[in-house]
Amino acid sequence: MKKQILICIDDSPTSSQALLYVSHLFGSQEDVNFLLLHVHAGSAAAFPEPEDSLNSLTPDRPTSAMSRKGDHLLQKARQKLEAHGIHAERITTCCQPAGSIASAIHQFGSHHLVDAIVVARRGVGIVGELLLGSVSSALFDRCRSTPLWVIDGNIQSERFLIPVDGTPNSMMAIDHLAHIFSGRTDVRLYLFHARSFLSSPPVCRPEMFYDRWGKEWCDTHLSGNGCMFTGPTHLLTEGGVSQECIFTLPEPTTIEESTAIISAARKNNCGTIVIGRRPESEVKSIFGGVSKRTIRQAENLALWVIG
């Protein structure tokens, strides 16, 4: 099955790091295509871009300086991907103006049904984010139906840490991994669970998943001792990920889950953390959910947020 990854391009050095990240992981995967998008500040067009510009009756619009700059950035980004062995036919580019960059990226990704949106964090830090805002932070708040991959630093690792807790959001993260890495044998996936001193022991509830995977499968793989790991493992292997690529880590008890997640990622040389996010309707602490606290603390790591 073909997959399409949307990569957000701007003029920052971190944008190049995002390109290197995806080309390292997916450059040799012919079933993965790349959609490069540059959004610059400005009013959105009154008419959408025509599907066939040569035969369109829509009048041509003059090209602005910002559009020309965007086209130049996209051309450089294309060249970087091609330099890593990615064929030109696997790369599509688009440049467009918008009043809200994050909103435009989110809408574009949803319209094109991409498998993930990739954005580089520009390193403004927590204080800068609170004062100035950031595209990655705004996308984090918007992207619920499309997985968001936030890249921080130069990451060249095929090791992934996946926090699991038996909840639907955790299983959706596993489902995303099974789709993205189906047929791969070169990645390493580490299943991890950390429990706060103040939290109750996790309980798997197979009935929560009957509608998606059926009663028989859920009762078999999402119940009993170790269900937090057996269910995800079976979902990955049935999705085409080799059993040899999947590892289960010890379960520590910790004061703060997000700190334990990042610590486990570094200890096991993982370059990416894949985390399922709770629904907006669920109550979070005043400090935000685990996924948001993790993304704020993560440095020189990629974070995939699903849900």
N, C-alpha and C positions, 0 to 999 in steps of 0.2 A: 504494500500500500504506500502510495506517494505521501510524503510529508512536506509541509511548507513552514519555514521558520521566518518570521518577520524580525529584521534587525534594524533598530533605530540608529540613524547616522547623524552626527553633528561634527563640529570642528574641534572637538576636544580630543586629547590623547587617549582618554578612556574609551572612546568610540573605537579606536583601532584595537584596543585590548579585547573588546567584544567580538570583533571580526576574527581575531586570532583564536579566541576561545571556540567559536562555532566551527571554524575551519579545521581546528585540531581534532575536534570530536566527530565532525560529520563530513570532512572534505572527501574522504574515500567512499562515502555512502551514496551511491547513485540514486537511491530512492528519496533523498532529501534535497529539496530545492530551497533557494534563499530569495526572500523579497526584501530589498533594501529600501528604506523609507526615510526621507528627510522632510521634516516639517519646520517651516520657518514662520515667524510672527507676521501676521497680516490678515486681511479680510479673506474669508473663504470665497471661492468663486461663485457667481450667481448660477452658473451652469456646471454640472459635473464634467470631468474630463471625458471626451468621447471614447468609445471603445475602438473606433477606427478613425483616426484623425485625418487620414487622406480623403475619406469619403463623407466626412461630417459636414453638416450645414451650419454648425455653430461657428460664429466668427472667431478668428484668431485673436488672442489677447497679447498685448505687448509683454515681452519678457522683462521682469524686474531684475534689478541688480541682485536681490536676495535669491531669486529663482536661479539666476546664472551661477551664483555661488553654490547653491544647493546641488545643481547639476554637476558642478565640478567636484564637490565632495562625494557624490554618488559614483562618479566615474573613477575617482581614486579608490573608493571602497571596492568597486567591482574589480579593479586591477589587483588589489591585495588578495581577494579571494581567488582570482585566476592564477596568481603567483603561487598559491598553495595547491594547485592542481585541480581546481574546481572549474569545470567546463562552462563556457559562457551561456549555454542554453539552460543551465540550472539557476541562473541569476536574473532577476527582474528588478528594475529600479523605478522609483516614483518620488517626485518632489511636489509638495503642495503647501500653500499658505493656510493658516488657521488662527483663529483668535485664541484658542486654548490648545497648546501643543499636546498635552497629555490626553485631552478629550479626542483630538483628531487621531492620535495613534491608536487609542482604544477602539474608536469607531472603524478605522481602517482595518485593523486586525479582525474585528468581528465580521465586517462585510466580506472579507476574503477568506474567512473560516480557517485562519492559520492555526497551526498546532502549538505555537508558542510565540510570545513577544519577547525579544531580547533588548534590554536597555542597559547601558553602562552607567554606574553611579559615578557622579562627577566629584565625589569626595568633599562635599561641603560640610560634612559632619552634622551632628545632631543640632548644634546651635545654629549653624547656617541653614539647616532645613527648616527650623522653626521660624527664623527671621525672613528667609528668602523663598522658602519652598523649593521643591525640586521635582523634575519630571518623573524620576523613579518613584518618589514618595507619592505623587499624585496618581501614577499608574497603579501603585500598590492598592490604593483606596478604590480604584475603578475596576480593575481586572478581576472579575469573579468567574466569568465563564471561559476565559482564555488564560492558560497558564502564563505566568510572568517569570522570566529569567533575568535576574539582576546580577550584573557582573562587576566585581570590584577587584581590580588588579590583573596581573598577568598570570593566568591559570593554565597550567599544562598537565593536568592530572585526569586520569580516567576513573578515579575513585569517587564514589558518591556515598554520602551518609544520609540515611532515610529514617527519621524519627517515626516510630509507629506506636499506636496506642489503642488499636481496635475500633476506632471511630470511623464514621463514613468519610470524613475529610482525610484521614490517614490512608484509607483504602483508595481514595480517588488519586492520591499522589502515587501510589503503587501502580494503579491502572495507567496513569500517564507514562510512567517509566516503562511499563510493559509494551506500550504502543511505540514509544520513541526508540527503544533499544531491542525491538523484536529481531531475532536472528543474530544479534551481536554476541561475540565471545571475548572481546577485548576490554570490556568495562568491568568494574568491580563495585558491587552494590552492598553496602553495610547497613543492615537493619539494626536499629538502636532504640531503646526505650529508657528514659530516665524519669523517675517519679519523685515529686517533691515530698519533703518530710510531712507537709501538712495535707497532702492530697490522699484520697481514698485509693485503694488498689484498683487498677483498671479491670473492667469486666467486659468481655466480648459478648455482644448481643447479635447472634446470627440472624434473628428475625428482621433486623434493620436492613438487611441486604437481600432479602428474598426477591424483591422486585427486579433487582439487577442481575443476580447470579443464580437464582433458583434455590428452593428450600434444601434439596439434597446436597448441593455443593456447599452451601453455607453451613448446614448442620455438621457436615463432615470436616470442613477446614476452618471454621470460625467458632469452634467451641472446644472446651477442654483445656488442659494445661498447655501453655505455650501458644495459645490461639493467636496472640498478637503477632507471632512470627510465622506460624504454619500457614495462615491465610495469605499473607503477603507473598510468601515463598511460592505457594502453589499458583497464585495469580500471575506472578512473574514467569514461572516456567511454562505455564499453559499459554502465556502470551508470546513465547518464543525466546525467552532469555535462558541461557544455559545455567543449570544448577551449580556448575563450578564457579559461576560469577557472583553467587549470592552467599553472604556471610552474616552470622548473627553475633552481635557483640554482647558482653555482660551488661546486666541491668544495674546501674548505680542509683543510689538515693541521693538527692541533691537539694540544696536550698532554692536554686533558681534553674528552671529547665533550660532556658535559652543559653545560659552560660555553660551548662553541661553539654548541650548540643554542639556548641562551637569547640569546646575542649575536646570532645570525642572526635570531631572532624580533624582537628590538628593532630591529635595523637595517632590517628590512623592514616595520615597523609591524604585526606580527602580534599579535593579541590572544590567540590560542590555539595551543598546541603539541599535536599528535596523535602519540602514540608507541606503538608496539607493544612489548609486554613479553615478555621471554624466559620460557620455561617454568621452573617452580620447580626442576626437576631439573638445570638447567644451572648450572654453578658461577659464582659472582659473586665480585668482589673483596671484601676486608674492608670496603670503604666502601659496598657495595651495588651494584646494577645501575645502568645509565645512567638508566633511568626513575625510580628512587627518588632518585638524586642530583639529577636535574632537578627533581623535584617539591619537593625541599627548598630548592633555590636560587631557584625561580620566585617572583617577587613582581609583583603587578599583572598577572598572566597567568592564563589558564585552561589546564589540562592535561588532555587526554583520554588515559586509559590503557586500552589494549585488550589483553586476554590475561592 
